[in-house]
């Protein structure tokens, strides 16, 4: 068969370590042989980000704004050890955080359901989607280390230069640490709008959780905006047969463990980061979790929900065999391709993406999988495949579907 034409360029954001190795294999096996596609390439590997003073990350986000859809490989957010390892100029900020801020996006994560990979939480029967606010909080904080007695204050000065408010954070008797966080009403409103739109489109109820009993201004602002949005969307939710519920975050965590799933769980930035990993693990593996960043004006960036798999990369560097799960990375590509096809009005592109996803699921349900899934699977016969053997098995099934 001839190659399927993808009308509009897809923005590609390359990454780091083992996922970078997998990324190239995905393109070589599943993209270039089947698709006539233009990839607008940006290297978000930590060394090139360092070389460009992280300008490449900004450029990649603006490219997504231009073309509408991007697909991103997992990347390193360097700490002090990574700065030394890669001889970097500084501890560059999370590229995900930078892209989220530029797109003003909300991250939605959802598990990939496979019949012979049962949920670790017995009550979970339906996928739990996580809606993570993608701006501010601890990811854009300002921190200081206090080296001795003194006071730290929080000061608000308005645009005219007039000091409007001054609050004591703490009177230090000795060394310690302090941080300040912020968020924006417009960003929170965009987050709430994206969550209600997602819930309505998927026809799933929405949970929202904060700790407004403790944080009576910061967290309470989030709750107020969500409650207002819920009132505005009341008629639409009733028509869709869904509901909105507010929980304290600790109560929500307790309730989610007893719930059958099937809802959108909307969370603040840090909570969404943590709980998406918990939900992914509860449904089987971080390697079985999709992730998409959605902007208020309908721009999309798809990625895997996991990191760069450093441990496997160290083995790969030594020439040792690895059995790294590529499912989430491939689903990042299929998600982006399906959305690109939807926006372009090219159903053959959408169909190709769906067939590739089916081939992946059927491979695992047929008993062929990477090591991380082996102990989780209930398949009668299971075969452990290495990183590249698994993708080869998927490709065989894909070819059979495309005949």
C-alpha positions in Angstrom: 0.0 0.0 0.0 1.1 3.6 -0.6 2.0 5.9 2.2 -0.9 7.8 4.0 -0.6 11.6 3.5 -0.6 13.7 6.6 -1.6 17.2 5.4 -0.3 19.5 8.1 3.2 19.3 9.7 3.4 17.6 13.1 5.7 19.2 15.7 8.1 16.6 17.1 9.9 17.2 20.4 12.8 14.8 20.9 14.0 13.8 24.4 16.6 12.0 26.5 18.1 8.7 27.4 16.3 5.4 26.9 13.1 7.1 25.6 15.2 8.9 23.0 16.4 5.5 21.8 12.8 4.2 21.7 11.6 7.4 20.0 13.9 6.8 17.0 12.8 3.2 16.8 9.1 4.3 16.8 9.7 6.6 13.9 11.7 4.0 12.0 9.1 1.3 12.5 5.7 3.0 12.7 5.9 6.5 11.2 8.1 6.8 8.2 7.3 3.4 6.5 3.5 4.2 6.6 3.1 7.9 6.5 3.9 10.7 4.1 4.5 13.2 6.9 6.4 16.4 7.6 7.9 16.5 11.1 9.0 19.9 12.4 11.8 18.7 14.6 13.0 20.2 17.9 15.7 18.6 20.0 14.7 18.9 23.6 17.6 16.7 24.7 19.1 18.3 27.8 22.5 18.9 26.1 20.9 20.9 23.2 18.6 22.8 25.6 21.8 23.8 27.4 23.5 24.8 24.2 20.5 27.1 23.2 20.0 28.4 26.8 16.6 26.6 26.6 15.4 28.7 23.7 14.7 25.5 21.8 12.0 24.7 24.4 10.3 28.0 23.8 10.6 27.6 20.0 9.0 24.2 20.2 6.0 25.5 22.2 5.5 28.3 19.7 5.6 25.8 16.9 2.8 23.8 18.6 0.8 27.1 18.8 1.4 27.6 15.1 0.6 24.1 13.8 -1.8 22.9 16.5 -0.4 19.5 17.4 2.9 18.3 18.8 4.3 15.0 20.1 6.9 15.0 22.8 9.5 12.4 24.0 10.3 12.3 27.8 13.0 14.7 28.9 15.4 15.3 31.8 14.7 18.1 34.2 18.3 18.5 35.6 19.2 18.6 39.2 22.7 19.2 40.6 23.9 15.7 39.8 22.6 16.0 36.2 24.3 19.4 35.8 27.6 17.7 36.7 26.9 14.6 34.6 26.2 16.6 31.4 28.4 19.6 32.2 25.4 22.0 32.0 25.4 25.7 32.5 22.7 25.5 35.1 19.7 23.5 36.4 17.3 24.3 33.6 13.6 24.3 34.4 11.3 21.5 33.4 10.6 21.7 29.7 7.1 20.4 30.3 6.5 23.3 32.7 7.8 25.9 30.2 5.6 24.4 27.4 2.6 24.3 29.7 3.0 27.9 30.7 3.4 29.1 27.0 0.3 27.1 25.9 -1.7 27.8 29.1 -2.6 24.2 28.9 -4.2 21.5 31.1 -2.7 18.0 31.2 -5.1 15.1 30.9 -3.8 11.6 31.7 -5.7 8.4 31.3 -4.8 4.7 31.7 -4.6 2.4 28.7 -6.9 -0.5 29.6 -5.7 -4.0 28.7 -7.8 -7.0 29.5 -5.0 -9.2 31.0 -3.4 -6.4 33.0 -6.0 -6.0 35.8 -6.0 -3.0 38.1 -4.1 -3.3 41.3 -7.0 -1.6 43.1 -9.8 -4.2 43.0 -12.6 -1.6 42.9 -11.3 0.2 39.8 -13.3 -1.1 36.8 -13.3 2.0 34.5 -10.5 4.4 33.5 -9.8 7.3 35.9 -8.8 10.4 33.9 -6.6 12.9 35.7 -6.9 16.6 34.8 -3.8 18.4 36.0 -3.6 22.2 36.2 -0.5 23.0 34.2 0.6 26.4 35.5 2.1 27.8 38.7 2.2 26.5 42.2 5.5 24.8 43.2 6.6 24.5 39.6 7.0 28.3 39.3 8.0 29.0 42.9 10.6 31.3 44.3 12.8 29.8 47.1 15.4 31.0 49.5 17.6 29.4 52.0 17.8 31.4 55.3 21.2 31.1 56.9 20.4 32.6 60.3 18.0 34.6 62.5 15.8 37.1 60.7 12.4 37.4 59.1 10.9 36.5 55.8 7.9 38.5 54.6 5.4 38.3 51.7 4.9 41.8 50.2 2.4 42.9 47.5 3.2 46.2 45.8 0.7 47.4 43.2 1.5 48.6 39.7 1.8 52.3 40.9 4.5 51.3 43.4 2.3 51.5 46.4 2.8 48.8 49.0 -0.7 47.2 49.6 0.1 44.3 51.9 2.9 42.9 54.0 2.6 39.6 55.8 5.1 37.9 58.1 6.0 34.4 56.7 8.2 33.4 59.7 10.5 35.0 62.3 13.5 32.7 62.0 15.6 31.9 65.1 18.1 30.0 63.0 18.7 28.6 59.5 15.7 27.3 57.4 14.0 27.6 54.1 11.1 29.5 52.6 9.2 29.6 49.3 6.5 31.7 47.6 4.1 30.4 45.0 1.6 32.1 42.8 -1.2 31.4 40.3 -3.4 33.5 38.1 -7.2 33.7 37.9 -7.2 33.5 34.1 -5.1 30.3 34.2 -7.4 28.7 36.8 -10.4 29.7 34.8 -8.8 28.2 31.7 -8.1 25.0 33.7 -11.7 24.8 34.9 -13.1 25.4 31.4 -10.8 22.7 29.9 -11.9 20.2 32.6 -15.6 20.8 32.1 -15.3 20.7 28.3 -13.4 17.4 28.6 -15.9 15.9 31.0 -18.8 17.0 28.8 -17.2 15.6 25.7 -16.4 12.3 27.3 -19.7 12.2 29.3 -17.9 11.5 32.6 -18.5 13.1 35.9 -15.9 15.5 37.4 -14.3 15.5 40.8 -12.3 18.5 42.0 -10.2 18.5 45.1 -8.1 21.0 47.1 -7.3 21.8 50.7 -9.4 25.0 51.1 -10.0 24.4 54.8 -6.3 25.1 55.4 -5.4 27.4 52.4 -8.3 29.8 52.8 -7.2 32.1 50.0 -4.9 30.2 47.6 -6.8 26.9 47.5 -10.1 28.5 48.1 -9.7 30.6 45.0 -9.5 27.4 42.9 -12.6 26.0 44.6 -14.6 29.3 44.0 -13.7 29.3 40.3 -14.6 25.7 39.9 -17.9 26.1 41.8 -18.8 29.1 39.7 -18.0 27.1 36.5 -20.1 24.2 37.7 -23.1 26.5 38.1 -22.6 27.9 34.6 -22.4 24.4 33.2 -25.3 22.9 35.2 -27.7 22.6 32.3 -25.1 21.1 30.0 -24.0 18.6 32.7 -27.6 17.5 33.4 -28.2 17.0 29.6 -25.0 14.9 29.5 -26.0 12.9 32.6 -22.9 13.9 34.6 -22.3 15.6 37.9 -19.7 17.8 39.6 -18.4 17.0 43.1 -16.0 18.9 45.3 -13.8 17.0 47.9 -11.0 17.9 50.2 -7.9 16.3 48.7 -7.4 13.8 51.6 -11.1 12.8 51.3 -10.8 12.5 47.6 -7.8 10.2 47.9 -9.7 8.0 50.3 -12.8 7.9 48.1 -11.0 7.2 44.9 -9.6 3.9 46.4 -13.1 2.7 46.9 -14.6 4.0 43.7 -15.1 2.0 40.5 -13.6 4.9 38.4 -15.0 6.4 35.2 -14.6 10.0 36.2 -12.3 13.0 35.5 -10.4 13.9 38.7 -9.3 17.5 38.4 -6.3 18.5 40.5 -4.0 21.3 41.2 -0.5 21.1 39.6 1.4 19.2 42.3 -1.5 16.9 43.3 -2.0 16.1 39.6 1.6 15.2 39.2 1.5 12.8 42.1 -1.9 11.3 41.7 -1.5 10.6 38.0 1.5 8.4 38.9 -0.6 6.7 41.6 -3.5 6.1 39.1 -1.1 4.8 36.5 0.5 2.4 38.9 -2.9 1.3 40.2 -4.0 0.4 36.6 -0.8 -1.5 35.9 2.2 0.7 34.9 3.3 4.2 34.1 4.1 2.7 30.8 0.3 2.3 30.2 -0.7 5.9 30.7 -1.5 8.5 28.1 -0.9 12.2 28.5 -2.1 15.2 26.5 -1.7 18.9 27.1 -4.7 20.9 25.9 -4.7 24.7 25.6 -7.9 26.8 25.9 -7.7 27.6 22.1 -7.4 24.0 21.1 -3.7 23.2 20.7 -2.5 19.7 21.7 0.8 18.2 22.9 0.9 14.4 23.4 3.6 12.7 25.4 4.2 9.6 27.6 3.4 10.0 31.3 6.7 8.5 32.5 10.3 9.7 32.6 13.4 8.9 30.5 14.0 5.4 32.0 17.6 6.1 33.1 18.3 2.7 34.6 17.6 1.0 31.3 19.6 3.6 29.5 22.7 2.8 31.6 22.3 -0.9 30.6 21.8 0.1 27.0 25.0 2.1 27.1 26.9 -1.0 28.3 25.5 -3.0 25.4 23.2 -5.0 27.6 19.7 -6.1 26.6 16.8 -4.0 27.9 13.1 -4.7 28.1 11.7 -1.2 28.2 8.0 -0.6 27.8 7.4 1.6 24.7 3.6 1.6 24.9 3.0 5.1 26.3 5.5 6.6 23.8 3.8 4.9 20.9 0.4 6.1 22.2 1.8 9.6 22.3 2.4 9.3 18.5 -1.0 7.7 17.9 -2.8 10.3 20.0 -1.1 13.1 18.0 -1.7 11.5 14.7 -5.4 10.9 15.5 -5.8 14.5 16.5 -3.9 15.7 13.5 -6.1 13.6 11.2 -9.3 14.9 13.0 -8.3 18.5 12.6 -7.2 18.0 9.0 -10.3 16.0 8.0 -8.2 13.0 7.0 -9.9 9.9 8.4 -7.3 7.6 6.9 -4.7 9.1 9.3 -7.1 8.7 12.2 -7.8 5.1 11.2 -4.0 4.3 11.0 -3.5 5.7 14.5 -6.4 3.5 15.9 -5.0 0.4 14.1 -1.6 0.9 15.6 -3.2 1.2 19.1 -5.2 -2.0 18.5 -2.0 -3.8 17.4 -0.3 -2.8 20.6 -3.2 -4.0 22.8 -3.6 -7.2 20.9 0.1 -8.0 21.2 0.0 -7.7 25.0 -3.4 -9.5 25.3 -1.8 -12.2 23.1 0.8 -12.8 25.8 3.8 -10.9 24.3 5.0 -8.0 26.5 8.0 -6.3 28.1 9.3 -7.4 31.5 7.5 -4.7 33.6 4.1 -6.1 32.5 5.0 -9.8 32.9 4.2 -10.1 36.6 1.1 -8.0 36.2 -0.5 -10.0 33.3 -3.0 -12.8 33.9 -2.4 -14.3 30.4 -2.2 -18.1 30.4 1.0 -18.0 28.3 3.4 -15.1 28.6 6.5 -14.3 26.6 9.0 -11.6 27.7 10.3 -9.5 24.8 13.1 -7.0 24.9 12.7 -3.4 23.9 13.0 -3.9 20.2 11.4 -7.4 20.0 8.2 -6.0 21.4 8.0 -3.3 18.7 8.7 -5.9 16.1 5.8 -8.0 17.3 3.5 -4.9 17.2 4.6 -4.1 13.7 3.7 -7.6 12.5 0.2 -7.2 13.8 -0.1 -3.7 12.4 1.0 -5.0 8.9 -1.7 -7.7 9.1 -4.3 -5.1 9.9 -3.3 -2.9 7.1 -3.5 -5.6 4.4 
